[in-house]
Amino acid sequence: MGWLVLLHGVHGRSTRANHTSVRLLKPLLMVATASYFVPLVSPLLASDTLSLDLPSTVNTQLTSLIAAIVALLVFRRVTIYPGARAFGFILPAFSTTFGVAAAALLVSRISYSGSMLLAGYLASVGVTFLLGYFNQHAEPTRMYYVPAGKTGIVNDAPDVDWVRMIEPVVPDDPHAAIVVDLRSSHSPEWERMLAQAALAGIPVYHTKQLRESLTGRVQIEHLSENSFGSLLPALGYRGVKRTIDIVASIVLLPILILPLIVVALLVRASSPGPILFRQRRMGYRGIPFDMIKFRTMVEQATTIDDAAARHSAMTRDGDDRVTDIGRFLRRSRIDELPQIINILRGEMSWIGPRPEAVTLSTWYESELPFYAYRHIVRPGITGWAQVNQGHVAGLDDVHVKLHYDFYYIKFFSSWLDLLIALRTVGIMVTGFGAK
């Protein structure tokens, strides 16, 4: 099957790349047109004499066009990841780029029209929402699967219209895509059909890779290049990410200092005990460190027994140890903000697998294969598992969480970090996964 995998890899990538380019061209043209021409009508809707000036009109149109295109590209890039609800990222993407554009115009003292820029923003957002609405109400994706080998993906992705292939015949469907376990043994007839489908431009997906794409989880079966790829995450981005962590922490610390003092006083008044909670957590490369956060529970007696220590380290539903102010801090994730100190020390990152208590981590490592591999990147205040699964403690749930962590490590990139950051903002409002 090696030749088939190679054929699928080369032809599948080029086919998907061309298909993605065609799909992106139409919305790109529509959003660009709206952002460039709609601002021209804003002088008719508002008494803005500056908008009638030719230089300011041109400056505003070009700025609106660039901001809209960048926003759409960012929006399309972050929504390719599983679990990314498209509608939830339209406003953040366009608000960010148009906000940066407005700030740049203001700082550079270039003449521009505020009403025209606002019109471009509203037009771009409106067109993108309409495109998303019609795309959401389109027919579900149809995929044909070969009923041999591992076919668990059919149950893992119920939103897909799955069609079971009865015989080795290329589907007569212009929108067909075939899913097959390429590691399983197939008869010559099935192999011939898969090759013909790939040559005809029909995507042929391996179940393992497609399962990762649809669920956002990676299952490591063996520590080998054939099952996971390189065992090291993107080394080039690791240095950039560390720089971003330090700069963001230095910038945010002076801004947050007063709110943190207020929270500290509320924690002090909520119940007897220290303001900050320190716990030994398993960190980067398996090196333990003391993680800092605001105390959200009543102070507990120190336990020596391993089982009791694991039980104490777990936060359960409706845990009566959580204080009133602690519930709010946990729901809003404000209790995690003191970990900026851990970030500056190099023990943590803003985004990464959530560090576990040493007692829990040791237990998980003894029960779950490859658990220690999650320590290959710095742990984070928020992460891919947190925005998809929320808080977990049971061994089965931790196993699923591990698959999310592996996905983050495999696709370790600035785009995935941006998606996690955007989703974390929404989670801070809804309190998803808080305990």
C-alpha positions as a Markdown table, in Angstrom:
| # | Residue | x | y | z |
|---|---|---|---|---|
| 1 | Met | 0.0 | 0.0 | 0.0 |
| 2 | Gly | 3.0 | 2.3 | 0.1 |
| 3 | Trp | 2.6 | 3.4 | -3.5 |
| 4 | Leu | -1.0 | 4.3 | -2.8 |
| 5 | Val | -0.1 | 6.4 | 0.2 |
| 6 | Leu | 2.4 | 8.3 | -1.9 |
| 7 | Leu | 0.0 | 8.8 | -4.7 |
| 8 | His | -2.7 | 10.0 | -2.2 |
| 9 | Gly | -0.2 | 12.3 | -0.5 |
| 10 | Val | 1.0 | 14.1 | -3.7 |
| 11 | His | -2.2 | 14.2 | -5.6 |
| 12 | Gly | -4.4 | 14.8 | -2.5 |
| 13 | Arg | -2.4 | 17.8 | -1.4 |
| 14 | Ser | -2.5 | 19.5 | -4.8 |
| 15 | Thr | -6.2 | 18.8 | -5.2 |
| 16 | Arg | -7.1 | 20.1 | -1.8 |
| 17 | Ala | -4.9 | 23.2 | -2.3 |
| 18 | Asn | -6.6 | 24.0 | -5.6 |
| 19 | His | -10.1 | 23.3 | -4.2 |
| 20 | Thr | -9.3 | 25.6 | -1.2 |
| 21 | Ser | -8.1 | 28.4 | -3.4 |
| 22 | Val | -11.3 | 28.2 | -5.5 |
| 23 | Arg | -13.5 | 28.2 | -2.4 |
| 24 | Leu | -11.6 | 31.2 | -1.0 |
| 25 | Leu | -11.7 | 33.3 | -4.1 |
| 26 | Lys | -15.4 | 34.0 | -4.2 |
| 27 | Pro | -15.8 | 35.2 | -0.6 |
| 28 | Leu | -12.5 | 37.1 | -0.9 |
| 29 | Leu | -13.8 | 39.0 | -3.9 |
| 30 | Met | -17.2 | 39.7 | -2.3 |
| 31 | Val | -15.8 | 41.0 | 1.0 |
| 32 | Ala | -13.1 | 43.0 | -0.8 |
| 33 | Thr | -15.8 | 44.6 | -3.1 |
| 34 | Ala | -18.0 | 45.5 | -0.1 |
| 35 | Ser | -15.2 | 46.9 | 2.0 |
| 36 | Tyr | -14.0 | 49.1 | -0.9 |
| 37 | Phe | -17.1 | 50.4 | -2.5 |
| 38 | Val | -19.7 | 50.6 | 0.3 |
| 39 | Pro | -17.7 | 53.3 | 2.1 |
| 40 | Leu | -18.4 | 55.6 | -0.9 |
| 41 | Val | -22.1 | 55.8 | 0.1 |
| 42 | Ser | -21.3 | 56.8 | 3.7 |
| 43 | Pro | -21.1 | 60.5 | 2.9 |
| 44 | Leu | -24.7 | 60.2 | 1.8 |
| 45 | Leu | -25.7 | 58.8 | 5.2 |
| 46 | Ala | -23.7 | 61.1 | 7.4 |
| 47 | Ser | -22.7 | 64.7 | 7.3 |
| 48 | Asp | -18.9 | 64.1 | 7.1 |
| 49 | Thr | -17.3 | 66.8 | 5.0 |
| 50 | Leu | -13.9 | 65.1 | 5.3 |
| 51 | Ser | -15.3 | 62.1 | 3.4 |
| 52 | Leu | -15.8 | 64.3 | 0.4 |
| 53 | Asp | -12.1 | 65.0 | 0.2 |
| 54 | Leu | -10.4 | 62.8 | -2.4 |
| 55 | Pro | -7.2 | 61.9 | -0.4 |
| 56 | Ser | -9.1 | 61.0 | 2.7 |
| 57 | Thr | -11.5 | 58.9 | 0.6 |
| 58 | Val | -8.7 | 57.0 | -1.2 |
| 59 | Asn | -6.9 | 56.5 | 2.1 |
| 60 | Thr | -10.0 | 55.1 | 3.8 |
| 61 | Gln | -10.9 | 52.9 | 0.9 |
| 62 | Leu | -7.5 | 51.3 | 0.7 |
| 63 | Thr | -7.3 | 50.9 | 4.5 |
| 64 | Ser | -10.7 | 49.3 | 4.6 |
| 65 | Leu | -9.8 | 47.0 | 1.8 |
| 66 | Ile | -6.6 | 45.8 | 3.4 |
| 67 | Ala | -8.2 | 45.4 | 6.8 |
| 68 | Ala | -11.1 | 43.3 | 5.3 |
| 69 | Ile | -8.8 | 41.0 | 3.3 |
| 70 | Val | -6.5 | 40.4 | 6.3 |
| 71 | Ala | -9.5 | 39.7 | 8.6 |
| 72 | Leu | -11.0 | 37.3 | 6.1 |
| 73 | Leu | -7.7 | 35.4 | 5.7 |
| 74 | Val | -7.3 | 35.2 | 9.5 |
| 75 | Phe | -10.9 | 34.1 | 9.9 |
| 76 | Arg | -10.5 | 31.4 | 7.2 |
| 77 | Arg | -7.2 | 30.2 | 8.7 |
| 78 | Val | -8.4 | 29.8 | 12.3 |
| 79 | Thr | -11.7 | 28.2 | 11.3 |
| 80 | Ile | -10.0 | 25.2 | 9.6 |
| 81 | Tyr | -9.4 | 23.7 | 13.0 |
| 82 | Pro | -12.0 | 21.3 | 14.3 |
| 83 | Gly | -14.4 | 22.8 | 16.9 |
| 84 | Ala | -14.0 | 26.3 | 15.5 |
| 85 | Arg | -17.5 | 27.7 | 15.3 |
| 86 | Ala | -17.2 | 30.1 | 12.3 |
| 87 | Phe | -19.8 | 32.7 | 13.4 |
| 88 | Gly | -18.0 | 33.2 | 16.7 |
| 89 | Phe | -14.9 | 34.4 | 15.0 |
| 90 | Ile | -16.3 | 36.9 | 12.5 |
| 91 | Leu | -16.6 | 39.8 | 14.9 |
| 92 | Pro | -13.3 | 39.3 | 16.7 |
| 93 | Ala | -11.4 | 38.9 | 13.4 |
| 94 | Phe | -12.8 | 42.0 | 11.7 |
| 95 | Ser | -12.9 | 44.1 | 14.9 |
| 96 | Thr | -9.2 | 43.4 | 15.5 |
| 97 | Thr | -8.0 | 44.3 | 12.0 |
| 98 | Phe | -10.2 | 47.3 | 11.6 |
| 99 | Gly | -9.3 | 48.5 | 15.1 |
| 100 | Val | -5.6 | 48.2 | 14.2 |
| 101 | Ala | -6.2 | 50.0 | 10.9 |
| 102 | Ala | -8.0 | 52.8 | 12.7 |
| 103 | Ala | -5.2 | 53.1 | 15.2 |
| 104 | Ala | -2.6 | 53.2 | 12.4 |
| 105 | Leu | -4.4 | 55.9 | 10.6 |
| 106 | Leu | -4.7 | 57.9 | 13.8 |
| 107 | Val | -1.1 | 57.6 | 14.8 |
| 108 | Ser | 0.2 | 58.3 | 11.3 |
| 109 | Arg | -2.0 | 61.5 | 11.1 |
| 110 | Ile | -3.1 | 60.5 | 7.6 |
| 111 | Ser | -6.4 | 62.1 | 6.6 |
| 112 | Tyr | -9.3 | 59.6 | 6.6 |
| 113 | Ser | -13.0 | 59.4 | 7.2 |
| 114 | Gly | -14.3 | 57.7 | 10.3 |
| 115 | Ser | -17.8 | 57.2 | 8.9 |
| 116 | Met | -16.4 | 55.6 | 5.7 |
| 117 | Leu | -14.2 | 53.3 | 7.7 |
| 118 | Leu | -17.1 | 52.3 | 9.9 |
| 119 | Ala | -19.2 | 51.7 | 6.7 |
| 120 | Gly | -16.5 | 49.4 | 5.4 |
| 121 | Tyr | -16.3 | 47.5 | 8.6 |
| 122 | Leu | -20.1 | 47.0 | 8.8 |
| 123 | Ala | -20.2 | 46.0 | 5.1 |
| 124 | Ser | -17.4 | 43.4 | 5.5 |
| 125 | Val | -18.9 | 41.9 | 8.6 |
| 126 | Gly | -22.4 | 41.8 | 7.0 |
| 127 | Val | -21.2 | 40.0 | 3.8 |
| 128 | Thr | -19.2 | 37.5 | 5.8 |
| 129 | Phe | -22.1 | 36.7 | 8.1 |
| 130 | Leu | -24.3 | 36.2 | 5.0 |
| 131 | Leu | -21.7 | 33.9 | 3.4 |
| 132 | Gly | -21.4 | 32.0 | 6.6 |
| 133 | Tyr | -25.2 | 31.7 | 6.9 |
| 134 | Phe | -25.7 | 30.2 | 3.4 |
| 135 | Asn | -22.7 | 28.0 | 3.9 |
| 136 | Gln | -24.0 | 26.6 | 7.2 |
| 137 | His | -27.4 | 25.8 | 5.5 |
| 138 | Ala | -25.7 | 24.0 | 2.6 |
| 139 | Glu | -26.0 | 20.2 | 2.3 |
| 140 | Pro | -23.8 | 18.3 | 4.8 |
| 141 | Thr | -20.4 | 17.0 | 3.6 |
| 142 | Arg | -20.8 | 13.6 | 1.9 |
| 143 | Met | -18.0 | 11.1 | 2.2 |
| 144 | Tyr | -17.8 | 7.5 | 1.0 |
| 145 | Tyr | -16.0 | 5.1 | 3.2 |
| 146 | Val | -14.4 | 1.7 | 2.5 |
| 147 | Pro | -15.9 | -0.8 | 5.0 |
| 148 | Ala | -12.6 | -2.4 | 6.0 |
| 149 | Gly | -10.0 | -1.8 | 8.7 |
| 150 | Lys | -10.7 | 0.9 | 11.3 |
| 151 | Thr | -14.0 | 2.7 | 10.5 |
| 152 | Gly | -14.6 | 4.3 | 14.0 |
| 153 | Ile | -14.5 | 7.7 | 12.3 |
| 154 | Val | -18.1 | 7.1 | 11.1 |
| 155 | Asn | -19.3 | 7.3 | 14.7 |
| 156 | Asp | -16.9 | 10.0 | 15.8 |
| 157 | Ala | -18.1 | 12.5 | 13.1 |
| 158 | Pro | -22.0 | 12.3 | 13.0 |
| 159 | Asp | -22.3 | 15.6 | 11.1 |
| 160 | Val | -20.9 | 14.0 | 8.0 |
| 161 | Asp | -23.2 | 12.3 | 5.5 |
| 162 | Trp | -21.4 | 8.9 | 5.5 |
| 163 | Val | -22.0 | 6.5 | 2.5 |
| 164 | Arg | -20.8 | 2.9 | 2.9 |
| 165 | Met | -19.2 | 1.6 | -0.3 |
| 166 | Ile | -20.6 | -1.8 | -1.3 |
| 167 | Glu | -18.3 | -2.5 | -4.3 |
| 168 | Pro | -14.9 | -1.2 | -5.6 |
| 169 | Val | -16.4 | 1.3 | -8.0 |
| 170 | Val | -15.5 | 5.0 | -8.2 |
| 171 | Pro | -18.5 | 7.0 | -6.9 |
| 172 | Asp | -20.4 | 8.8 | -9.7 |
| 173 | Asp | -20.6 | 12.0 | -7.6 |
| 174 | Pro | -18.8 | 15.3 | -8.5 |
| 175 | His | -18.5 | 16.1 | -4.8 |
| 176 | Ala | -17.3 | 12.7 | -3.7 |
| 177 | Ala | -14.5 | 12.1 | -1.2 |
| 178 | Ile | -13.3 | 8.6 | -0.2 |
| 179 | Val | -12.2 | 7.6 | 3.3 |
| 180 | Val | -10.2 | 4.5 | 3.8 |
| 181 | Asp | -7.9 | 2.9 | 6.4 |
| 182 | Leu | -4.7 | 2.8 | 4.3 |
| 183 | Arg | -2.9 | 0.6 | 6.8 |
| 184 | Ser | -5.4 | -2.2 | 6.4 |
| 185 | Ser | -5.0 | -4.9 | 3.8 |
| 186 | His | -7.3 | -4.4 | 0.8 |
| 187 | Ser | -7.9 | -6.6 | -2.2 |
| 188 | Pro | -6.4 | -5.6 | -5.6 |
| 189 | Glu | -9.8 | -4.5 | -6.8 |
| 190 | Trp | -10.2 | -2.0 | -3.9 |
| 191 | Glu | -6.6 | -0.8 | -4.4 |
| 192 | Arg | -7.2 | -0.2 | -8.1 |
| 193 | Met | -10.4 | 1.7 | -7.4 |
| 194 | Leu | -8.6 | 4.0 | -4.9 |
| 195 | Ala | -5.9 | 4.7 | -7.4 |
| 196 | Gln | -8.4 | 5.5 | -10.1 |
| 197 | Ala | -10.3 | 7.8 | -7.7 |
| 198 | Ala | -7.1 | 9.7 | -6.9 |
| 199 | Leu | -6.1 | 10.1 | -10.5 |
| 200 | Ala | -9.6 | 11.4 | -11.3 |
| 201 | Gly | -9.2 | 14.2 | -8.7 |
| 202 | Ile | -11.3 | 12.6 | -6.0 |
| 203 | Pro | -9.7 | 13.2 | -2.6 |
| 204 | Val | -8.8 | 9.9 | -0.8 |
| 205 | Tyr | -8.3 | 10.4 | 2.9 |
| 206 | His | -6.7 | 8.1 | 5.4 |
| 207 | Thr | -9.0 | 7.5 | 8.4 |
| 208 | Lys | -6.4 | 8.5 | 11.0 |
| 209 | Gln | -5.6 | 11.9 | 9.5 |
| 210 | Leu | -9.2 | 12.7 | 8.7 |
| 211 | Arg | -10.2 | 11.7 | 12.2 |
| 212 | Glu | -7.7 | 14.1 | 13.6 |
| 213 | Ser | -9.1 | 16.9 | 11.4 |
| 214 | Leu | -12.7 | 16.3 | 12.3 |
| 215 | Thr | -12.3 | 15.7 | 16.1 |
| 216 | Gly | -9.3 | 17.7 | 17.0 |
| 217 | Arg | -7.7 | 14.7 | 18.7 |
| 218 | Val | -4.6 | 12.7 | 18.0 |
| 219 | Gln | -4.2 | 9.1 | 19.1 |
| 220 | Ile | -0.6 | 7.9 | 19.4 |
| 221 | Glu | -0.5 | 4.2 | 18.9 |
| 222 | His | 3.3 | 3.8 | 18.6 |
| 223 | Leu | 6.2 | 6.3 | 19.1 |
| 224 | Ser | 7.3 | 6.1 | 15.5 |
| 225 | Glu | 7.3 | 8.4 | 12.5 |
| 226 | Asn | 4.7 | 6.3 | 10.7 |
| 227 | Ser | 2.0 | 7.0 | 13.3 |
| 228 | Phe | 2.8 | 10.5 | 14.5 |
| 229 | Gly | 5.4 | 12.2 | 12.4 |
| 230 | Ser | 8.3 | 14.0 | 14.0 |
| 231 | Leu | 8.4 | 13.6 | 17.8 |
| 232 | Leu | 9.5 | 17.2 | 18.2 |
| 233 | Pro | 7.0 | 20.1 | 17.7 |
| 234 | Ala | 7.8 | 23.0 | 15.4 |
| 235 | Leu | 11.2 | 24.2 | 16.8 |
| 236 | Gly | 11.1 | 27.5 | 14.9 |
| 237 | Tyr | 7.9 | 28.6 | 16.5 |
| 238 | Arg | 9.0 | 27.6 | 19.9 |
| 239 | Gly | 11.4 | 30.5 | 20.2 |
| 240 | Val | 8.9 | 33.0 | 18.8 |
| 241 | Lys | 6.2 | 31.7 | 21.2 |
| 242 | Arg | 8.6 | 32.2 | 24.2 |
| 243 | Thr | 9.2 | 35.8 | 23.0 |
| 244 | Ile | 5.5 | 36.5 | 22.7 |
| 245 | Asp | 4.9 | 35.0 | 26.2 |
| 246 | Ile | 7.5 | 37.4 | 27.8 |
| 247 | Val | 6.4 | 40.5 | 25.9 |
| 248 | Ala | 2.7 | 39.9 | 26.6 |
| 249 | Ser | 3.4 | 39.3 | 30.3 |
| 250 | Ile | 5.5 | 42.5 | 30.6 |
| 251 | Val | 2.8 | 44.5 | 28.8 |
| 252 | Leu | -0.2 | 43.1 | 30.8 |
| 253 | Leu | 1.3 | 43.0 | 34.2 |
| 254 | Pro | 1.2 | 46.9 | 34.8 |
| 255 | Ile | -2.4 | 46.9 | 33.4 |
| 256 | Leu | -3.6 | 44.1 | 35.6 |
| 257 | Ile | -1.8 | 45.1 | 38.8 |
| 258 | Leu | -4.8 | 47.1 | 40.3 |
| 259 | Pro | -7.5 | 44.5 | 39.4 |
| 260 | Leu | -5.2 | 41.8 | 40.9 |
| 261 | Ile | -4.9 | 43.7 | 44.1 |
| 262 | Val | -8.7 | 44.0 | 44.4 |
| 263 | Val | -9.1 | 40.3 | 43.8 |
| 264 | Ala | -6.4 | 39.6 | 46.4 |
| 265 | Leu | -8.4 | 41.6 | 49.0 |
| 266 | Leu | -11.6 | 39.7 | 48.1 |
| 267 | Val | -9.9 | 36.4 | 48.5 |
| 268 | Arg | -8.4 | 37.4 | 51.8 |
| 269 | Ala | -11.9 | 38.4 | 53.1 |
| 270 | Ser | -13.6 | 35.3 | 51.7 |
| 271 | Ser | -12.1 | 32.8 | 54.2 |
| 272 | Pro | -9.1 | 32.2 | 56.4 |
| 273 | Gly | -6.0 | 31.3 | 54.6 |
| 274 | Pro | -3.4 | 32.6 | 52.2 |
| 275 | Ile | -4.3 | 34.8 | 49.2 |
| 276 | Leu | -2.2 | 32.7 | 46.8 |
| 277 | Phe | -2.4 | 28.9 | 46.3 |
| 278 | Arg | 0.8 | 27.1 | 45.4 |
| 279 | Gln | 0.8 | 23.6 | 44.2 |
| 280 | Arg | 3.5 | 21.3 | 42.8 |
| 281 | Arg | 2.7 | 20.7 | 39.2 |
| 282 | Met | 4.5 | 18.7 | 36.5 |
| 283 | Gly | 6.1 | 21.0 | 34.0 |
| 284 | Tyr | 8.1 | 21.4 | 30.8 |
| 285 | Arg | 10.2 | 18.3 | 30.1 |
| 286 | Gly | 8.9 | 16.6 | 33.2 |
| 287 | Ile | 10.4 | 19.1 | 35.6 |
| 288 | Pro | 8.1 | 19.9 | 38.6 |
| 289 | Phe | 7.4 | 23.5 | 39.5 |
| 290 | Asp | 5.3 | 25.5 | 42.0 |
| 291 | Met | 2.3 | 26.8 | 40.1 |
| 292 | Ile | 0.7 | 30.0 | 41.6 |
| 293 | Lys | -3.0 | 31.0 | 41.5 |
| 294 | Phe | -5.5 | 32.8 | 43.6 |
| 295 | Arg | -6.9 | 30.5 | 46.4 |
| 296 | Thr | -10.5 | 29.6 | 45.5 |
| 297 | Met | -11.0 | 26.9 | 48.2 |
| 298 | Val | -11.0 | 26.7 | 52.0 |
| 299 | Glu | -7.6 | 25.8 | 53.2 |
| 300 | Gln | -7.0 | 22.0 | 53.3 |
| 301 | Ala | -4.9 | 19.9 | 55.7 |
| 302 | Thr | -1.8 | 18.4 | 54.1 |
| 303 | Thr | -2.2 | 14.7 | 53.1 |
| 304 | Ile | 0.6 | 12.1 | 53.0 |
| 305 | Asp | -1.2 | 9.1 | 51.5 |
| 306 | Asp | -1.0 | 9.0 | 47.7 |
| 307 | Ala | -4.7 | 8.1 | 47.2 |
| 308 | Ala | -5.8 | 10.9 | 49.6 |
| 309 | Ala | -3.4 | 13.3 | 47.8 |
| 310 | Arg | -4.9 | 12.4 | 44.4 |
| 311 | His | -8.4 | 12.8 | 45.8 |
| 312 | Ser | -7.5 | 16.2 | 47.3 |
| 313 | Ala | -5.9 | 17.4 | 44.0 |
| 314 | Met | -9.1 | 16.7 | 42.0 |
| 315 | Thr | -11.9 | 19.3 | 41.8 |
| 316 | Arg | -15.3 | 17.7 | 41.6 |
| 317 | Asp | -18.7 | 18.9 | 40.4 |
| 318 | Gly | -20.3 | 21.0 | 43.1 |
| 319 | Asp | -17.2 | 20.8 | 45.3 |
| 320 | Asp | -18.1 | 22.2 | 48.7 |
| 321 | Arg | -14.5 | 23.3 | 49.3 |
| 322 | Val | -14.9 | 26.2 | 46.7 |
| 323 | Thr | -15.6 | 29.6 | 48.3 |
| 324 | Asp | -18.3 | 32.0 | 47.0 |
| 325 | Ile | -15.7 | 34.3 | 45.4 |
| 326 | Gly | -13.8 | 31.2 | 44.3 |
| 327 | Arg | -16.7 | 30.1 | 42.1 |
| 328 | Phe | -16.6 | 33.4 | 40.2 |
| 329 | Leu | -12.8 | 33.4 | 39.9 |
| 330 | Arg | -12.9 | 29.8 | 38.5 |
| 331 | Arg | -15.7 | 30.5 | 36.1 |
| 332 | Ser | -14.0 | 33.6 | 34.7 |
| 333 | Arg | -10.5 | 32.1 | 34.9 |
| 334 | Ile | -9.3 | 35.1 | 36.8 |
| 335 | Asp | -7.8 | 32.8 | 39.5 |
| 336 | Glu | -5.2 | 31.7 | 36.9 |
| 337 | Leu | -3.8 | 35.3 | 36.3 |
| 338 | Pro | -1.0 | 35.1 | 39.0 |
| 339 | Gln | 0.6 | 32.5 | 36.7 |
| 340 | Ile | 2.0 | 35.4 | 34.8 |
| 341 | Ile | 4.9 | 35.0 | 37.3 |
| 342 | Asn | 5.3 | 31.4 | 36.2 |
| 343 | Ile | 5.4 | 32.5 | 32.6 |
| 344 | Leu | 8.1 | 35.1 | 33.3 |
| 345 | Arg | 10.1 | 32.4 | 35.1 |
| 346 | Gly | 10.0 | 30.2 | 32.0 |
| 347 | Glu | 7.9 | 27.5 | 33.7 |
| 348 | Met | 4.7 | 28.1 | 31.8 |
| 349 | Ser | 3.3 | 29.7 | 28.6 |
| 350 | Trp | 0.0 | 31.5 | 28.0 |
| 351 | Ile | -1.1 | 28.6 | 25.8 |
| 352 | Gly | -0.2 | 24.9 | 26.2 |
| 353 | Pro | -1.3 | 21.7 | 27.8 |
| 354 | Arg | -2.7 | 22.4 | 31.3 |
| 355 | Pro | -0.2 | 21.3 | 34.0 |
| 356 | Glu | -1.4 | 18.6 | 36.4 |
| 357 | Ala | -0.6 | 18.2 | 40.1 |
| 358 | Val | 2.5 | 15.9 | 40.5 |
| 359 | Thr | 0.5 | 13.3 | 42.3 |
| 360 | Leu | -2.1 | 13.1 | 39.5 |
| 361 | Ser | 0.6 | 13.3 | 36.7 |
| 362 | Thr | 2.5 | 10.4 | 38.3 |
| 363 | Trp | -0.7 | 8.3 | 38.5 |
| 364 | Tyr | -1.7 | 9.2 | 34.9 |
| 365 | Glu | 1.8 | 8.2 | 33.6 |
| 366 | Ser | 1.4 | 4.8 | 35.2 |
| 367 | Glu | -2.0 | 4.2 | 33.7 |
| 368 | Leu | -1.9 | 5.9 | 30.3 |
| 369 | Pro | 0.7 | 5.1 | 27.6 |
| 370 | Phe | 2.7 | 8.1 | 26.3 |
| 371 | Tyr | 1.2 | 10.5 | 28.9 |
| 372 | Ala | 4.7 | 12.0 | 29.6 |
| 373 | Tyr | 4.9 | 13.1 | 25.9 |
| 374 | Arg | 2.6 | 16.1 | 26.7 |
| 375 | His | 5.5 | 17.6 | 28.7 |
| 376 | Ile | 7.5 | 18.2 | 25.5 |
| 377 | Val | 6.0 | 21.8 | 25.3 |
| 378 | Arg | 5.5 | 24.3 | 28.1 |
| 379 | Pro | 2.2 | 23.9 | 30.0 |
| 380 | Gly | -0.2 | 26.8 | 29.6 |
| 381 | Ile | -2.8 | 28.9 | 31.4 |
| 382 | Thr | -5.2 | 27.8 | 28.7 |
| 383 | Gly | -5.0 | 25.1 | 26.0 |
| 384 | Trp | -6.6 | 23.1 | 23.2 |
| 385 | Ala | -8.1 | 20.6 | 25.6 |
| 386 | Gln | -9.5 | 23.3 | 27.9 |
| 387 | Val | -11.4 | 25.0 | 25.0 |
| 388 | Asn | -12.8 | 21.7 | 23.7 |
| 389 | Gln | -13.3 | 19.5 | 26.7 |
| 390 | Gly | -13.2 | 21.7 | 29.8 |
| 391 | His | -12.2 | 20.4 | 33.2 |
| 392 | Val | -11.8 | 16.7 | 33.7 |
| 393 | Ala | -10.5 | 14.3 | 36.4 |
| 394 | Gly | -11.7 | 10.8 | 35.6 |
| 395 | Leu | -9.1 | 8.5 | 34.0 |
| 396 | Asp | -11.2 | 7.9 | 30.8 |
| 397 | Asp | -11.7 | 11.7 | 30.4 |
| 398 | Val | -8.0 | 12.3 | 30.9 |
| 399 | His | -7.3 | 9.8 | 28.1 |
| 400 | Val | -9.4 | 11.9 | 25.8 |
| 401 | Lys | -7.8 | 15.0 | 27.1 |
| 402 | Leu | -4.4 | 13.5 | 26.2 |
| 403 | His | -5.6 | 13.1 | 22.6 |
| 404 | Tyr | -6.3 | 16.8 | 22.5 |
| 405 | Asp | -2.9 | 17.6 | 23.9 |
| 406 | Phe | -1.3 | 15.4 | 21.2 |
| 407 | Tyr | -3.2 | 17.3 | 18.6 |
| 408 | Tyr | -1.9 | 20.6 | 19.9 |
| 409 | Ile | 1.7 | 19.3 | 19.9 |
| 410 | Lys | 1.4 | 17.9 | 16.4 |
| 411 | Phe | -0.1 | 21.2 | 15.0 |
| 412 | Phe | 1.9 | 23.5 | 17.2 |
| 413 | Ser | 1.7 | 26.9 | 15.5 |
| 414 | Ser | 0.8 | 30.5 | 15.9 |
| 415 | Trp | -2.6 | 30.0 | 14.1 |
| 416 | Leu | -3.7 | 27.3 | 16.6 |
| 417 | Asp | -2.6 | 29.5 | 19.5 |
| 418 | Leu | -4.6 | 32.4 | 18.0 |
| 419 | Leu | -7.7 | 30.2 | 17.8 |
| 420 | Ile | -7.3 | 29.0 | 21.4 |
| 421 | Ala | -6.8 | 32.6 | 22.6 |
| 422 | Leu | -10.0 | 33.7 | 20.8 |
| 423 | Arg | -12.0 | 30.8 | 22.1 |
| 424 | Thr | -10.7 | 31.3 | 25.7 |
| 425 | Val | -12.2 | 34.8 | 25.7 |
| 426 | Gly | -15.6 | 33.3 | 25.0 |
| 427 | Ile | -15.1 | 30.7 | 27.6 |
| 428 | Met | -14.2 | 33.3 | 30.2 |
| 429 | Val | -17.7 | 34.8 | 29.6 |
| 430 | Thr | -19.6 | 31.4 | 29.6 |
| 431 | Gly | -17.6 | 29.6 | 32.3 |
| 432 | Phe | -17.3 | 26.5 | 30.2 |
| 433 | Gly | -15.6 | 23.6 | 32.0 |
| 434 | Ala | -15.2 | 25.5 | 35.3 |
| 435 | Lys | -15.4 | 23.5 | 38.5 |
